[in-house]
């Protein structure tokens, strides 16, 4: 996607800001103008609205690893079990790095 020029982006932001109007007609007009603006620039809404995957915390990674524990080797399985059942606090950087490597290799 080509980036919008700063002035064009500013215009789109102003149009979208009008979607909060208390007046139905203003909201409808703003929505239509924003849609036309996007089309006129050869874009789609999915070009404009960029989503990022949610950040997954270490506990969620542990739960995912537990789900696939049958695919882990004995050492990995013991490590994940320790984090899941006996760990208090936050793992060290080294432990988090190992957990990330295990988690990234899950199907």
C-alpha positions as CSV (number, residue, x, y, z in Angstrom):
1,X,0.0,0.0,0.0
2,X,1.2,3.5,-0.8
3,X,1.1,5.7,2.3
4,X,-1.2,8.6,2.3
5,X,0.4,12.0,2.2
6,X,0.2,13.8,5.6
7,X,-2.5,16.2,4.4
8,X,-4.6,13.4,3.0
9,X,-4.3,11.4,6.2
10,X,-5.2,14.5,8.2
11,X,-8.4,14.9,6.0
12,X,-9.3,11.2,6.6
13,X,-8.8,11.6,10.4
14,X,-11.1,14.7,10.4
15,X,-13.8,12.8,8.4
16,X,-13.6,9.8,10.8
17,X,-13.8,12.2,13.8
18,X,-17.2,13.4,12.4
19,X,-18.5,9.8,13.0
20,X,-19.0,10.8,16.6
21,X,-21.5,13.5,15.8
22,X,-24.7,13.6,17.7
23,X,-26.6,14.2,14.4
24,X,-27.5,11.1,12.3
25,X,-27.1,13.0,9.0
26,X,-23.6,14.3,9.8
27,X,-22.5,10.8,10.8
28,X,-24.0,9.3,7.6
29,X,-22.4,12.0,5.4
30,X,-19.0,11.6,7.2
31,X,-19.1,7.8,6.7
32,X,-19.9,8.2,3.0
33,X,-17.2,10.8,2.5
34,X,-14.7,8.7,4.2
35,X,-15.6,5.7,2.0
36,X,-15.4,7.8,-1.1
37,X,-12.1,9.2,0.1
38,X,-10.6,5.7,0.4
39,X,-11.9,4.7,-3.0
40,X,-10.6,7.9,-4.6
41,X,-7.1,7.1,-3.3
42,X,-7.3,3.5,-4.7
43,X,-7.4,2.0,-1.3
44,X,-9.6,-0.3,0.7
45,X,-10.4,-0.2,4.4
46,X,-8.1,-3.2,5.0
47,X,-5.3,-1.0,3.6
48,X,-6.1,1.6,6.1
49,X,-6.9,-0.4,9.2
50,X,-3.8,-2.4,10.2
51,X,-4.3,-5.0,12.8
52,X,-1.5,-6.4,14.9
53,X,-1.8,-9.8,16.7
54,X,-2.4,-9.5,20.4
55,X,0.7,-9.9,22.5
56,X,0.7,-13.3,24.1
57,X,1.9,-13.5,27.6
58,X,4.1,-16.2,29.0
59,X,1.2,-17.9,30.9
60,X,-0.7,-18.2,27.6
61,X,2.3,-19.7,26.0
62,X,2.7,-22.2,28.8
63,X,-1.0,-23.2,28.4
64,X,-0.4,-23.7,24.7
65,X,2.7,-25.8,25.3
66,X,0.7,-27.9,27.8
67,X,-1.9,-28.6,25.2
68,X,0.8,-30.0,22.9
69,X,3.0,-31.6,25.6
70,X,2.9,-34.9,23.7
71,X,5.1,-33.2,21.1
72,X,7.7,-31.9,23.6
73,X,10.8,-33.8,24.6
74,X,11.2,-34.8,28.3
75,X,13.2,-31.8,29.2
76,X,10.8,-29.3,27.6
77,X,7.8,-31.1,29.1
78,X,9.4,-30.9,32.6
79,X,10.1,-27.2,32.1
80,X,6.6,-26.4,30.9
81,X,5.1,-28.4,33.8
82,X,7.3,-26.5,36.3
83,X,6.1,-23.1,34.9
84,X,2.5,-24.3,34.9
85,X,2.3,-25.7,38.4
86,X,5.0,-24.4,40.6
87,X,6.2,-21.1,39.2
88,X,5.6,-17.9,41.1
89,X,6.5,-14.6,39.7
90,X,7.9,-13.9,36.3
91,X,10.4,-16.3,34.6
92,X,13.9,-15.0,33.9
93,X,14.9,-13.7,30.5
94,X,16.7,-17.0,29.8
95,X,13.6,-19.0,30.8
96,X,11.3,-16.8,28.7
97,X,13.6,-17.2,25.7
98,X,13.4,-21.0,26.0
99,X,9.6,-20.9,26.4
100,X,9.4,-18.7,23.3
101,X,11.5,-21.3,21.3
102,X,9.2,-24.1,22.5
103,X,6.1,-22.2,21.7
104,X,7.2,-21.0,18.3
105,X,7.7,-24.7,17.3
106,X,4.2,-25.7,18.1
107,X,1.9,-26.6,15.2
